Amino acid sequence: VGWTQLPAFYWIGKQLRTNVEQWEDALATWQRLVSCMGYCTGSRNCGRAGFLGRPGMTPEKARQVWLRLKAEYLRVAAECGGCVGEVSSRLSRLEEARQPTRELGIRRFKARMAAVPKEQRLRSRLEVLLRAEDRRAAAQERRESYRQQLERKRCFQERMRKRRRVCSRDLTMEDLFAGL
């Protein structure tokens, strides 16, 4: 049996978890759920700002993400043989219990937005994007360097195999004159 889990702390205070029969199905389910979140899963460390601290995230966008994620989660639950009514009511209870924490996060978000001029927020967002691009470029360089290193190693091993073959056989005068 495979399972998937996806963070939904901002909305319900827990992770969404599914049980499926095969690992391949678990991966496919996870990909479906992650696609509903869009870019939200790419930002790792938001510090104390929480989910709304992700670059470009607003309370309205967070609500839209949750509606998409919840709908897809309910479809997955139905496909896995779960009772959609029970799952939906459980999610509603968890959402309701989490509402005060979410409202506090929204108040903090609005206070941060009011305290920081728009130019500074845009500059900060641009810096985040540039750092992410630098990380992607560095990772690509590391992959390319590793690929080249493997190629050099493969060529060296091939040369060594050829030398061993040449050294293991008896040399004739023709071999010596042929310029091995």
Secondary structure, 3 states (H helix, E strand, C coil): CEEEEEEEHHHHCEEEEEEECCHHHHHHHHHHHHHHHHHHHCCCCCHHHHHHHCCCCCHHHHHHHHHHHHHHHHHHHHHCCCCHHHHHHHHHHHHHHHHHHHHHHHHHHHHHHHHCCHHHHHHHHHHHHHHHHHHHHHHHHHHHHHHHHHHHHHHHHHHHHHHHHHHHCCCCHHHHHCCC
